[in-house]
Amino acid sequence: MSSAADPAAEPRRRSVACLSPKGLHRVAYVEWGDPRNREVLVCVHGLLRCSRDFDELARALRSRFRVVCPDIAGRGDSEALRDPMLYGIPQYVADMVTLIARLDVETVSWVGTSMGGLIGMGLAAQPGTPIKRLVLNDVGAVLSKASLERIAAYTGNAPAFPSLEKAEEYVRAVSAPFGPHSDAQWRFLTENWVRKQPDGTYRAHYDPRIADPFKAAVPEKDMELWQVYDAIQAPTLLQRGERSDLLNRETAAEMTRRGPKAKLVEIPGVGHAPTLLQPEQIAIVRDFLLQGEEQ
């Protein structure tokens, strides 16, 4: 059946009202696949990215899952928070609990890249968690200080770009650790990240105030989250970029021995973080999520 005849083949835009200590804010999300499917996969992006980063993964999995990709508050089509110091994992976890309630399912599978993985860890560690299967994309129980400082250096500092081409040059530079991508993939990553302004320039489509709490939270040493990770009981896949500066090899190996004893897969030639645009990366995630099911 062609996508023109099958509305489940294209993403649907939705939003849900979430609560913070300073009032309500709207969290936008895109949904793929059969809206009646009780098998739900939630995919959550990194610090400054957005829901559409998962388009290729969603297309690959929409026949098996109802795939839901939110824009975390202050990014993409979601509203900014009134108090920028609320930009942090506790608020994001609360928002995702509200989103899952909107979806009207008891359990979900979860794919989280970087920050999205931290949100998933925070939710998966809770008693009574709805997460039944967890994919951590290049993030884990220890976050390196050097990587957090690198990310903090450009967070909130993106200039206005006179053209999409100039924006792409910037994205290629700051996102070089993503590894090799085609020209079309770099353009896709750029178009997801910027919005054209009334004056014709392009700007990153996130609230620059996200930088305030992030920079304030950069620790004096590596950030350890073992207490959270060890509380997770869901089957876990850890996908690590071979050259990642956020998740080092020793931490990844230790994560296979404790807590949920994650299955570890390294992606050669990639740093922080695998984009899940490449067929081989998608296949790793798909095989884990469908493990034990007839494929």
Backbone as JSON, one array per atom type, in Angstrom:
{
  "sequence": "MSSAADPAAEPRRRSVACLSPKGLHRVAYVEWGDPRNREVLVCVHGLLRCSRDFDELARALRSRFRVVCPDIAGRGDSEALRDPMLYGIPQYVADMVTLIARLDVETVSWVGTSMGGLIGMGLAAQPGTPIKRLVLNDVGAVLSKASLERIAAYTGNAPAFPSLEKAEEYVRAVSAPFGPHSDAQWRFLTENWVRKQPDGTYRAHYDPRIADPFKAAVPEKDMELWQVYDAIQAPTLLQRGERSDLLNRETAAEMTRRGPKAKLVEIPGVGHAPTLLQPEQIAIVRDFLLQGEEQ",
  "N": [[0.86, -1.21, 0.0], [0.6, 2.21, -0.83], [2.11, 5.2, 0.59], [0.47, 7.36, 0.23], [-2.03, 6.26, 0.3], [-2.09, 5.18, 2.76], [-2.38, 6.45, 5.77], [-0.93, 5.91, 8.08], [1.65, 5.68, 7.31], [2.93, 8.08, 7.26], [4.24, 10.76, 9.32], [2.43, 12.03, 12.16], [1.52, 15.09, 13.6], [1.39, 16.05, 16.95], [0.52, 17.3, 20.25], [1.0, 17.82, 23.79], [-0.1, 19.04, 26.94], [2.06, 19.89, 29.53], [3.21, 20.02, 32.94], [5.03, 22.35, 34.88], [6.82, 23.75, 37.73], [6.37, 26.42, 37.23], [4.12, 26.68, 35.7], [2.06, 25.66, 32.86], [3.29, 24.03, 29.89], [3.6, 23.41, 26.41], [4.3, 20.35, 24.95], [5.5, 19.15, 22.0], [5.08, 16.46, 19.65], [5.91, 13.93, 17.22], [4.23, 11.3, 15.6], [4.39, 8.02, 14.42], [3.21, 5.29, 12.39], [0.63, 2.8, 13.15], [-1.96, 4.25, 14.93], [-3.42, 2.79, 16.72], [-1.87, 0.79, 17.64], [-0.61, -1.06, 20.31], [1.96, -1.49, 20.97], [4.41, 0.55, 21.75], [7.03, 2.75, 20.88], [9.18, 5.03, 22.2], [11.17, 7.7, 21.22], [13.88, 9.68, 21.98], [15.64, 12.69, 21.65], [18.98, 14.24, 21.55], [20.73, 16.85, 23.46], [20.54, 19.42, 22.04], [19.08, 18.83, 19.82], [16.31, 17.46, 17.88], [12.97, 16.04, 17.46], [12.72, 15.09, 14.81], [15.08, 13.95, 14.1], [14.88, 11.24, 14.28], [13.61, 10.23, 12.06], [14.39, 8.31, 10.07], [14.81, 5.96, 11.58], [12.23, 5.7, 12.62], [10.72, 5.26, 10.29], [11.69, 2.77, 9.62], [10.72, 1.18, 11.66], [8.01, 1.55, 11.98], [6.09, -0.26, 11.14], [6.03, -2.16, 13.08], [5.86, -0.89, 15.5], [4.12, 1.73, 17.21], [5.53, 4.64, 16.8], [6.83, 7.2, 18.68], [8.01, 10.42, 18.82], [9.19, 12.87, 20.69], [9.64, 16.48, 20.9], [11.73, 17.73, 23.19], [11.08, 20.01, 25.87], [11.57, 23.4, 24.97], [12.85, 22.9, 22.62], [12.73, 22.41, 19.03], [9.38, 22.12, 18.02], [8.23, 22.4, 20.49], [7.16, 24.26, 23.39], [9.0, 26.85, 25.11], [10.39, 26.77, 28.45], [9.23, 28.7, 31.21], [10.92, 29.33, 33.32], [14.26, 29.18, 32.96], [16.03, 27.67, 34.49], [14.77, 25.35, 35.01], [15.25, 23.65, 32.97], [16.17, 20.57, 32.77], [16.89, 17.14, 33.75], [14.96, 16.15, 35.74], [12.56, 17.67, 35.17], [12.18, 16.96, 32.5], [11.77, 14.19, 32.67], [9.35, 14.16, 34.09], [7.72, 15.39, 32.17], [7.74, 13.42, 30.18], [6.41, 11.34, 31.46], [3.86, 12.41, 31.5], [3.41, 12.53, 28.73], [3.43, 9.76, 28.08], [1.19, 8.95, 29.49], [-0.76, 10.27, 27.99], [-0.56, 8.73, 25.67], [-1.82, 6.44, 26.4], [-0.97, 3.84, 27.16], [0.45, 1.07, 28.98], [3.08, 0.25, 29.03], [6.25, 1.01, 27.47], [8.76, 0.85, 24.91], [12.06, 2.26, 24.72], [14.19, 4.56, 23.12], [17.0, 6.44, 23.48], [19.06, 9.14, 22.72], [22.05, 10.37, 23.92], [21.25, 13.06, 25.86], [18.58, 12.22, 25.71], [18.88, 9.57, 26.37], [19.68, 9.83, 29.04], [17.32, 10.84, 30.15], [15.72, 8.6, 29.7], [17.1, 6.74, 31.36], [16.62, 7.94, 33.85], [13.84, 7.65, 34.06], [13.52, 4.88, 33.73], [14.69, 3.94, 36.02], [12.88, 4.32, 38.02], [10.58, 3.07, 40.49], [7.97, 0.95, 39.36], [8.21, 1.74, 36.71], [7.29, 2.58, 33.31], [8.94, 1.73, 31.27], [9.93, -0.91, 29.36], [11.94, -1.91, 27.77], [15.13, -0.76, 26.93], [17.13, 1.47, 25.11], [20.23, 2.87, 25.1], [21.85, 5.39, 23.61], [24.97, 6.07, 23.19], [25.46, 7.09, 25.81], [25.75, 6.98, 29.37], [26.55, 5.59, 32.61], [28.61, 7.13, 33.57], [29.63, 10.37, 32.82], [31.89, 12.1, 30.9], [33.91, 14.78, 32.07], [35.38, 16.34, 30.27], [33.99, 16.06, 27.85], [31.49, 17.16, 28.52], [32.27, 19.78, 28.95], [33.1, 20.45, 26.38], [30.66, 20.36, 24.96], [29.24, 22.3, 26.35], [30.6, 24.56, 25.53], [29.64, 25.32, 23.02], [26.91, 25.36, 23.33], [24.05, 27.3, 23.2], [25.33, 29.31, 21.84], [25.11, 29.54, 19.1], [25.29, 31.32, 16.07], [23.38, 33.68, 14.0], [22.67, 32.54, 10.76], [23.47, 33.38, 7.43], [22.58, 31.86, 5.33], [21.29, 28.62, 4.39], [23.34, 26.99, 3.62], [25.56, 28.04, 5.0], [24.73, 27.51, 7.58], [24.81, 24.75, 7.49], [27.57, 24.33, 7.23], [28.38, 25.03, 9.79], [27.02, 23.12, 11.36], [28.22, 20.77, 10.42], [30.76, 21.21, 11.44], [30.52, 21.44, 14.35], [29.28, 19.07, 14.84], [30.97, 17.1, 14.0], [31.89, 14.8, 15.43], [29.8, 13.01, 15.0], [30.48, 11.38, 12.94], [31.15, 9.93, 9.63], [28.95, 11.11, 7.09], [26.57, 11.29, 4.42], [26.21, 13.94, 1.94], [23.5, 14.52, 1.7], [22.53, 13.6, 4.13], [23.83, 15.29, 5.97], [22.61, 17.68, 5.22], [19.98, 17.09, 5.92], [20.26, 16.84, 8.74], [20.91, 19.47, 9.29], [18.69, 20.96, 8.37], [16.77, 20.07, 10.16], [17.6, 21.33, 12.42], [17.66, 24.1, 12.25], [15.66, 27.09, 11.8], [14.07, 29.2, 9.44], [14.18, 32.7, 9.67], [12.16, 35.75, 9.96], [13.71, 37.78, 8.84], [15.14, 36.48, 6.92], [17.42, 35.14, 7.68], [18.92, 32.21, 9.24], [18.34, 30.4, 12.19], [19.34, 28.42, 15.04], [16.93, 26.15, 16.23], [16.25, 26.19, 19.09], [15.78, 27.01, 22.56], [18.0, 29.38, 23.61], [18.53, 29.73, 26.28], [18.74, 27.28, 27.44], [21.36, 26.77, 27.79], [22.09, 27.95, 30.23], [21.43, 26.44, 32.73], [22.78, 24.12, 31.97], [25.52, 24.8, 31.65], [25.99, 25.64, 34.23], [25.88, 23.27, 35.59], [28.06, 21.75, 34.85], [30.43, 19.56, 36.02], [33.13, 19.39, 38.53], [34.59, 17.16, 38.15], [34.39, 13.99, 36.39], [30.97, 13.07, 35.82], [29.13, 10.99, 37.81], [26.7, 8.45, 37.61], [25.93, 6.04, 38.67], [24.22, 5.13, 40.68], [21.68, 5.61, 39.65], [21.77, 4.1, 37.26], [22.19, 1.49, 38.23], [19.75, 0.92, 39.34], [18.09, 0.25, 37.28], [16.08, -2.17, 35.68], [15.12, -3.06, 33.29], [15.69, -4.81, 30.19], [18.6, -3.82, 28.47], [20.18, -2.06, 25.87], [23.32, -0.87, 24.99], [24.61, 1.41, 22.93], [27.56, 2.44, 21.63], [29.61, 5.03, 20.4], [32.67, 4.41, 18.84], [34.71, 6.28, 19.13], [33.82, 7.92, 21.13], [33.75, 10.71, 23.32], [32.18, 11.2, 25.46], [31.17, 8.9, 26.66], [33.23, 6.64, 27.95], [35.29, 3.77, 27.11], [35.85, 2.09, 29.29], [33.83, 2.66, 31.14], [31.6, 1.83, 29.65], [32.14, -0.92, 29.43], [31.97, -1.66, 32.14], [29.26, -1.22, 32.52], [28.16, -3.42, 31.33], [28.45, -5.32, 33.22], [27.13, -4.74, 35.55], [24.11, -3.5, 37.24], [21.51, -3.42, 34.87], [23.03, -5.0, 33.24], [23.93, -4.3, 30.51], [23.7, -4.96, 26.99], [26.39, -4.47, 24.89], [27.27, -2.61, 22.05], [29.62, -1.43, 19.79], [30.13, 1.31, 17.59], [32.05, 1.63, 14.85], [34.38, 4.21, 13.92], [32.92, 6.4, 14.74], [32.09, 9.11, 16.92], [30.72, 10.93, 19.57], [27.52, 11.55, 18.81], [26.3, 8.32, 17.66], [24.09, 8.75, 14.92], [21.88, 7.29, 14.2], [20.98, 7.26, 11.64], [22.16, 5.68, 9.79], [21.92, 2.59, 8.01], [23.08, 0.28, 9.23], [23.27, 1.01, 11.92], [20.58, 1.41, 12.56], [19.69, -1.22, 12.2], [20.89, -2.57, 14.34], [19.53, -1.49, 16.56], [16.89, -2.17, 15.89], [17.0, -5.02, 15.88], [17.52, -5.54, 18.57], [15.22, -4.46, 19.85], [13.23, -6.08, 18.83], [13.93, -8.52, 19.73], [13.44, -11.91, 20.44], [10.97, -11.9, 19.27], [9.03, -12.85, 16.44], [10.49, -11.94, 13.46]],
  "CA": [[0.0, 0.0, 0.0], [1.42, 3.41, -0.9], [1.93, 6.11, 1.71], [-0.66, 8.24, -0.06], [-3.26, 5.57, 0.67], [-1.94, 4.68, 4.12], [-1.98, 7.58, 6.62], [0.01, 5.48, 9.11], [3.0, 5.7, 6.76], [3.49, 9.42, 7.42], [4.16, 11.21, 10.71], [1.33, 12.89, 12.58], [1.96, 16.05, 14.61], [0.53, 16.13, 18.12], [1.13, 17.97, 21.39], [0.37, 17.54, 25.08], [0.22, 20.04, 27.96], [2.82, 19.35, 30.66], [3.23, 20.94, 34.08], [6.26, 22.64, 35.6], [6.51, 24.61, 38.87], [6.03, 27.77, 36.78], [2.94, 26.67, 34.85], [1.96, 24.66, 31.8], [3.99, 24.24, 28.63], [3.18, 22.43, 25.4], [5.34, 19.48, 24.4], [5.1, 18.64, 20.7], [5.68, 15.19, 19.26], [5.44, 13.33, 15.98], [3.85, 9.91, 15.82], [4.44, 7.22, 13.21], [2.63, 3.95, 12.5], [-0.78, 2.63, 13.47], [-2.24, 4.88, 16.22], [-4.08, 1.82, 17.6], [-0.88, -0.2, 18.05], [-0.29, -0.96, 21.73], [3.42, -1.56, 21.1], [4.86, 1.94, 21.55], [8.44, 3.07, 20.99], [9.44, 6.45, 22.41], [12.53, 8.05, 20.8], [14.15, 11.02, 22.53], [16.84, 13.26, 21.05], [20.03, 14.82, 22.37], [20.56, 18.15, 24.13], [20.15, 20.55, 21.19], [18.51, 18.29, 18.6], [14.85, 17.48, 17.87], [12.26, 14.79, 17.19], [12.83, 14.61, 13.44], [16.32, 13.18, 13.94], [14.56, 9.82, 14.28], [12.74, 9.89, 10.92], [14.79, 7.06, 9.41], [14.51, 4.87, 12.51], [10.77, 5.55, 12.69], [10.25, 4.63, 9.06], [12.09, 1.37, 9.64], [10.06, 0.44, 12.73], [6.6, 1.93, 12.12], [5.2, -1.4, 10.91], [6.01, -2.98, 14.29], [5.61, -0.05, 16.66], [3.66, 3.11, 17.15], [6.77, 5.33, 17.15], [6.52, 8.54, 19.18], [9.26, 11.17, 18.92], [8.9, 14.21, 21.21], [10.58, 17.58, 21.05], [11.82, 18.08, 24.6], [10.76, 21.42, 26.11], [12.56, 24.38, 24.54], [13.44, 22.5, 21.34], [11.8, 22.1, 17.95], [8.05, 22.74, 18.07], [7.75, 22.49, 21.87], [7.29, 25.58, 24.02], [10.08, 27.08, 26.06], [10.0, 26.85, 29.85], [9.28, 30.08, 31.71], [12.12, 29.43, 34.15], [15.27, 28.38, 32.27], [16.73, 26.75, 35.39], [14.03, 24.09, 35.04], [15.73, 22.77, 31.9], [16.97, 19.52, 33.39], [16.33, 15.8, 33.68], [13.71, 15.95, 36.49], [11.41, 18.21, 34.43], [11.99, 16.18, 31.27], [11.16, 12.91, 33.05], [7.95, 14.44, 34.4], [7.02, 15.62, 30.9], [7.59, 12.15, 29.47], [5.35, 10.61, 32.15], [2.62, 12.98, 30.97], [3.27, 12.08, 27.34], [3.06, 8.34, 28.05], [-0.2, 8.89, 29.91], [-1.53, 10.67, 26.81], [-0.54, 7.64, 24.7], [-2.77, 5.45, 26.92], [-0.38, 2.5, 27.2], [1.06, 0.77, 30.27], [4.52, 0.07, 28.87], [6.85, 1.49, 26.23], [10.2, 0.71, 24.67], [12.66, 3.6, 24.73], [15.48, 4.82, 22.5], [17.43, 7.78, 23.85], [20.41, 9.57, 22.32], [22.69, 11.34, 24.8], [20.29, 13.53, 26.86], [17.4, 11.36, 25.65], [19.2, 8.38, 27.14], [19.65, 10.18, 30.46], [15.91, 10.89, 30.52], [15.3, 7.21, 29.78], [17.67, 6.15, 32.57], [15.91, 8.48, 35.01], [12.5, 7.06, 34.12], [13.63, 3.43, 33.87], [15.13, 3.64, 37.38], [11.79, 4.56, 38.96], [9.68, 1.94, 40.77], [6.76, 0.98, 38.53], [8.5, 2.39, 35.43], [6.65, 2.02, 32.12], [9.93, 1.32, 30.27], [10.17, -2.36, 29.39], [13.16, -2.19, 27.01], [15.82, 0.53, 26.92], [18.31, 1.64, 24.26], [21.02, 4.04, 25.44], [22.7, 5.7, 22.46], [26.18, 6.8, 23.55], [25.37, 7.76, 27.1], [25.73, 5.93, 30.38], [26.6, 5.83, 34.05], [29.62, 8.16, 33.84], [29.74, 11.35, 31.74], [33.21, 12.71, 31.06], [33.96, 16.22, 32.26], [35.89, 16.98, 29.06], [32.92, 16.11, 26.85], [30.49, 18.13, 28.98], [32.83, 21.12, 28.7], [33.06, 20.67, 24.92], [29.28, 20.64, 24.57], [28.87, 23.59, 26.96], [31.28, 25.65, 24.81], [28.84, 25.8, 21.89], [25.48, 25.42, 23.67], [23.53, 28.66, 23.36], [26.18, 30.29, 21.16], [25.0, 29.47, 17.64], [24.97, 32.62, 15.48], [22.44, 33.68, 12.88], [23.35, 32.14, 9.54], [22.88, 34.08, 6.29], [22.04, 30.9, 4.37], [21.26, 27.23, 4.85], [24.68, 26.44, 3.38], [26.42, 28.45, 6.12], [24.28, 26.74, 8.75], [25.31, 23.39, 7.34], [29.0, 24.35, 7.55], [28.48, 25.06, 11.26], [26.59, 21.82, 11.87], [29.28, 19.8, 10.11], [31.91, 21.46, 12.32], [30.27, 21.1, 15.75], [28.79, 17.7, 14.9], [31.93, 16.21, 13.37], [31.96, 13.48, 16.08], [28.75, 12.11, 14.51], [31.08, 10.46, 12.0], [30.9, 10.18, 8.2], [27.58, 11.14, 6.59], [26.44, 11.8, 3.05], [25.79, 15.33, 1.84], [22.06, 14.58, 1.97], [22.31, 13.41, 5.57], [24.22, 16.53, 6.65], [21.57, 18.68, 4.96], [18.85, 16.67, 6.75], [20.56, 17.21, 10.13], [20.88, 20.93, 9.37], [17.31, 21.44, 8.22], [16.06, 19.78, 11.4], [18.16, 22.08, 13.54], [17.47, 25.54, 12.1], [14.42, 27.62, 11.24], [14.26, 30.47, 8.75], [13.64, 33.82, 10.4], [11.51, 36.74, 9.1], [14.7, 38.59, 8.11], [15.79, 35.65, 5.93], [18.52, 34.38, 8.26], [18.57, 30.92, 9.85], [18.81, 30.26, 13.58], [19.08, 27.14, 15.7], [15.58, 26.18, 16.78], [16.14, 25.81, 20.5], [15.86, 28.14, 23.48], [19.4, 29.49, 24.01], [18.64, 29.72, 27.75], [19.09, 25.93, 27.85], [22.78, 26.8, 28.17], [22.32, 28.44, 31.59], [21.57, 25.36, 33.71], [23.75, 23.12, 31.52], [26.86, 25.26, 31.99], [26.1, 25.69, 35.69], [25.94, 21.91, 36.12], [29.29, 21.06, 34.46], [31.05, 19.23, 37.31], [34.57, 19.53, 38.7], [35.17, 15.91, 37.66], [33.39, 13.22, 35.65], [29.68, 12.96, 36.5], [28.8, 9.58, 38.02], [25.27, 8.18, 37.74], [25.8, 4.61, 38.9], [23.05, 4.84, 41.51], [20.54, 5.57, 38.74], [21.91, 2.97, 36.33], [22.06, 0.21, 38.94], [18.34, 0.69, 39.68], [17.36, -0.14, 36.08], [15.89, -3.61, 35.54], [14.71, -3.38, 31.93], [16.75, -5.18, 29.26], [19.21, -2.58, 28.01], [21.21, -2.05, 24.83], [24.19, 0.3, 25.04], [25.28, 1.62, 21.65], [28.62, 3.42, 21.9], [30.52, 5.42, 19.33], [34.02, 3.94, 19.15], [35.55, 7.42, 19.5], [33.04, 8.8, 22.01], [34.42, 11.37, 24.44], [31.23, 11.31, 26.57], [31.07, 7.58, 27.28], [34.48, 5.97, 27.65], [35.19, 2.31, 26.94], [35.85, 1.43, 30.6], [32.47, 2.79, 31.7], [30.71, 0.97, 28.86], [32.38, -2.31, 29.83], [31.41, -1.86, 33.48], [27.8, -1.25, 32.4], [27.75, -4.77, 30.94], [28.65, -6.22, 34.36], [26.31, -4.36, 36.71], [22.78, -2.97, 36.9], [20.78, -4.28, 33.93], [24.01, -5.74, 32.44], [23.61, -3.9, 29.14], [24.38, -5.5, 25.81], [27.2, -3.38, 24.35], [27.68, -2.63, 20.65], [30.39, -0.24, 19.42], [30.01, 1.74, 16.2], [33.38, 2.08, 14.44], [34.54, 5.46, 13.18], [31.94, 7.4, 15.2], [32.27, 9.6, 18.28], [29.45, 11.21, 20.24], [26.93, 10.25, 19.09], [25.7, 7.75, 16.46], [22.86, 9.5, 14.59], [20.79, 6.35, 13.88], [20.57, 7.45, 10.25], [22.81, 4.67, 8.96], [21.19, 1.31, 8.07], [23.65, -0.67, 10.18], [22.9, 1.45, 13.27], [19.15, 1.12, 12.69], [19.53, -2.67, 12.33], [21.27, -2.94, 15.71], [18.42, -1.11, 17.44], [15.72, -2.98, 15.52], [17.18, -6.4, 16.33], [17.37, -5.58, 20.03], [13.83, -4.2, 20.24], [12.39, -7.19, 18.4], [14.52, -9.76, 20.21], [12.46, -12.85, 20.97], [9.75, -11.85, 18.49], [9.2, -13.26, 15.06], [10.77, -10.75, 12.65]],
  "C": [[0.88, 1.24, 0.0], [1.15, 4.31, 0.29], [0.77, 7.04, 1.48], [-1.97, 7.61, 0.38], [-3.24, 5.12, 2.12], [-1.46, 5.81, 5.03], [-0.99, 7.19, 7.71], [1.45, 5.52, 8.63], [3.68, 7.05, 6.92], [3.35, 9.88, 8.87], [2.97, 12.13, 10.95], [1.85, 13.82, 13.69], [0.93, 16.16, 15.72], [1.22, 16.98, 19.18], [0.35, 17.63, 22.65], [0.82, 18.62, 26.06], [0.9, 19.37, 29.15], [2.98, 20.44, 31.72], [4.65, 21.1, 34.63], [5.89, 23.49, 36.82], [6.1, 26.03, 38.47], [4.85, 27.79, 35.81], [3.0, 25.58, 33.79], [2.83, 25.04, 30.59], [3.6, 23.11, 27.68], [4.39, 21.67, 24.88], [4.81, 18.87, 23.11], [5.74, 17.28, 20.45], [5.14, 14.77, 17.91], [5.25, 11.85, 16.24], [3.78, 9.2, 14.48], [3.74, 5.88, 13.47], [1.17, 3.98, 12.88], [-1.08, 3.23, 14.84], [-2.94, 3.94, 17.2], [-3.1, 0.78, 18.13], [-0.51, 0.01, 19.52], [1.21, -1.1, 22.0], [3.99, -0.19, 20.74], [6.37, 2.03, 21.77], [8.58, 4.57, 21.11], [10.91, 6.72, 22.09], [12.82, 9.49, 21.21], [15.56, 11.46, 22.15], [17.84, 13.78, 22.07], [19.77, 16.27, 22.75], [19.99, 19.24, 23.24], [19.49, 20.09, 19.89], [16.98, 18.29, 18.7], [14.29, 16.14, 17.42], [12.53, 14.23, 15.8], [14.16, 13.9, 13.16], [16.03, 11.69, 13.78], [13.73, 9.39, 13.07], [13.11, 8.55, 10.3], [14.51, 5.86, 10.3], [13.01, 4.61, 12.58], [10.21, 4.88, 11.44], [10.54, 3.12, 9.07], [11.27, 0.54, 10.63], [8.55, 0.68, 12.82], [5.65, 0.77, 11.86], [5.07, -2.29, 12.13], [5.62, -2.19, 15.52], [4.82, 1.19, 16.26], [4.85, 3.92, 17.68], [6.46, 6.78, 17.49], [7.82, 9.27, 19.48], [8.95, 12.59, 19.41], [10.02, 15.21, 20.98], [10.6, 17.94, 22.54], [11.65, 19.59, 24.76], [11.91, 22.34, 25.72], [13.24, 24.04, 23.24], [12.34, 22.3, 20.31], [10.49, 22.86, 18.08], [7.49, 22.85, 19.48], [7.98, 23.89, 22.43], [8.49, 25.64, 24.96], [9.52, 27.08, 27.48], [10.13, 28.3, 30.34], [10.52, 30.32, 32.55], [13.21, 28.57, 33.52], [16.0, 27.4, 33.18], [15.97, 25.44, 35.58], [14.42, 23.16, 33.89], [16.68, 21.74, 32.51], [16.21, 18.21, 33.41], [15.06, 15.63, 34.51], [12.48, 16.48, 35.76], [11.14, 17.37, 33.19], [11.35, 14.82, 31.57], [9.68, 13.11, 33.36], [7.14, 14.67, 33.12], [6.77, 14.31, 30.15], [6.55, 11.25, 30.14], [3.99, 11.11, 31.66], [2.37, 12.53, 29.54], [2.81, 10.63, 27.28], [1.63, 8.15, 28.52], [-1.13, 9.27, 28.75], [-1.62, 9.52, 25.81], [-1.43, 6.48, 25.13], [-2.24, 4.03, 26.77], [0.31, 2.32, 28.55], [2.57, 0.68, 30.19], [4.97, 0.63, 27.54], [8.27, 0.96, 26.13], [10.77, 2.11, 24.48], [14.0, 3.6, 24.01], [15.86, 6.26, 22.86], [18.85, 8.05, 23.45], [20.9, 10.62, 23.31], [21.7, 11.81, 25.88], [19.04, 12.66, 26.88], [17.62, 10.05, 26.39], [19.21, 8.65, 28.64], [18.21, 10.28, 30.97], [15.37, 9.47, 30.66], [15.84, 6.51, 31.0], [16.92, 6.62, 33.81], [14.53, 7.87, 35.18], [12.57, 5.56, 34.36], [14.04, 3.03, 35.29], [14.02, 3.78, 38.41], [11.01, 3.27, 39.24], [8.42, 2.05, 39.92], [6.97, 1.63, 37.18], [7.72, 1.77, 34.28], [7.64, 1.48, 31.1], [10.22, -0.17, 30.41], [11.42, -2.78, 28.62], [13.82, -0.85, 26.71], [17.03, 0.48, 25.99], [18.97, 2.96, 24.66], [22.02, 4.27, 24.31], [23.81, 6.65, 22.88], [26.01, 7.68, 24.78], [25.27, 6.68, 28.16], [25.92, 6.44, 31.79], [27.69, 6.81, 34.47], [29.72, 9.05, 32.61], [31.06, 12.1, 31.92], [33.12, 14.22, 31.16], [34.4, 16.92, 30.97], [34.8, 17.09, 27.99], [31.85, 17.12, 27.25], [30.98, 19.56, 28.75], [32.81, 21.44, 27.21], [31.67, 21.06, 24.47], [28.84, 22.0, 25.11], [29.45, 24.76, 26.17], [30.45, 26.17, 23.65], [27.34, 25.89, 22.19], [25.06, 26.86, 23.92], [24.27, 29.71, 22.57], [26.05, 30.29, 19.65], [24.6, 30.83, 17.08], [23.79, 32.53, 14.53], [23.23, 33.38, 11.62], [22.69, 32.82, 8.35], [22.23, 33.14, 5.27], [22.04, 29.51, 4.99], [22.63, 26.58, 4.67], [25.63, 26.8, 4.52], [26.03, 27.72, 7.4], [24.82, 25.32, 8.68], [26.82, 23.32, 7.64], [29.2, 24.3, 9.06], [28.12, 23.7, 11.83], [27.65, 20.76, 11.61], [30.47, 19.97, 11.06], [31.63, 20.99, 13.75], [29.81, 19.66, 15.9], [29.73, 16.71, 14.21], [32.03, 14.86, 14.07], [30.85, 12.52, 15.65], [29.31, 11.08, 13.53], [30.7, 10.76, 10.56], [29.4, 10.12, 7.87], [27.6, 11.64, 5.15], [26.07, 13.27, 3.08], [24.3, 15.47, 2.17], [21.77, 14.42, 3.46], [22.72, 14.65, 6.36], [23.17, 17.62, 6.42], [20.32, 18.37, 5.81], [19.08, 17.1, 8.21], [20.53, 18.72, 10.32], [19.46, 21.46, 9.31], [16.47, 21.15, 9.45], [16.43, 20.74, 12.52], [17.9, 23.57, 13.45], [16.06, 25.86, 11.6], [14.72, 28.95, 10.59], [13.52, 31.56, 9.5], [12.99, 34.83, 9.44], [12.5, 37.58, 8.29], [15.5, 37.77, 7.09], [16.99, 34.87, 6.45], [17.99, 33.07, 8.85], [19.15, 30.87, 11.27], [18.5, 28.87, 14.11], [17.73, 27.21, 16.41], [15.54, 25.55, 18.17], [16.29, 27.07, 21.35], [17.31, 28.27, 23.95], [19.6, 29.49, 25.52], [18.89, 28.31, 28.29], [20.53, 25.89, 28.34], [22.99, 27.16, 29.63], [22.44, 27.31, 32.61], [22.61, 24.32, 33.29], [25.16, 23.54, 31.93], [27.07, 25.31, 33.5], [26.31, 24.31, 36.3], [27.2, 21.16, 35.71], [30.12, 20.81, 35.72], [32.55, 19.48, 37.33], [35.31, 18.28, 38.2], [34.08, 15.17, 36.88], [32.12, 13.05, 36.49], [29.28, 11.48, 36.59], [27.32, 9.41, 38.32], [25.01, 6.7, 38.01], [24.56, 4.27, 39.74], [21.78, 4.75, 40.66], [20.61, 4.32, 37.87], [21.66, 1.63, 37.03], [20.62, -0.11, 39.32], [17.51, 0.21, 38.49], [17.28, -1.67, 36.0], [15.5, -4.0, 34.13], [15.9, -3.87, 31.11], [17.27, -3.94, 28.55], [20.25, -2.85, 26.93], [22.0, -0.76, 24.97], [24.93, 0.38, 23.7], [26.28, 2.76, 21.83], [29.39, 3.74, 20.62], [31.95, 5.06, 19.72], [34.91, 5.07, 19.65], [34.85, 8.39, 20.46], [33.9, 9.41, 23.11], [33.46, 11.57, 25.62], [31.18, 10.01, 27.37], [32.34, 6.8, 26.97], [34.31, 4.45, 27.68], [35.13, 1.59, 28.29], [34.47, 1.5, 31.24], [31.52, 1.86, 30.97], [30.89, -0.49, 29.27], [31.81, -2.6, 31.2], [29.89, -1.93, 33.45], [27.29, -2.61, 31.94], [27.81, -5.74, 32.11], [27.76, -5.91, 35.54], [24.99, -3.75, 36.28], [22.06, -3.92, 35.97], [21.7, -5.11, 33.03], [23.75, -5.53, 30.94], [24.36, -4.73, 28.12], [25.09, -4.34, 25.15], [27.53, -3.63, 22.88], [28.42, -1.33, 20.36], [30.26, 0.03, 17.93], [31.36, 2.29, 15.76], [33.34, 3.41, 13.69], [33.62, 6.58, 13.6], [32.29, 7.81, 16.62], [30.93, 9.76, 18.96], [28.59, 12.1, 19.34], [26.46, 9.66, 17.76], [24.34, 8.41, 16.19], [21.66, 8.6, 14.32], [20.19, 6.65, 12.51], [21.11, 6.34, 9.35], [22.09, 3.33, 9.11], [21.75, 0.34, 9.09], [23.34, -0.29, 11.63], [21.42, 1.16, 13.54], [18.94, -0.38, 12.93], [19.87, -3.15, 13.74], [20.12, -2.66, 16.67], [17.2, -1.99, 17.16], [15.84, -4.4, 16.06], [17.01, -6.52, 17.84], [15.91, -5.42, 20.44], [12.91, -5.37, 19.9], [12.94, -8.54, 18.86], [13.46, -10.66, 20.85], [11.13, -12.84, 20.23], [10.05, -12.35, 17.09], [9.36, -12.02, 14.2], [10.45, -10.98, 11.19]]
}
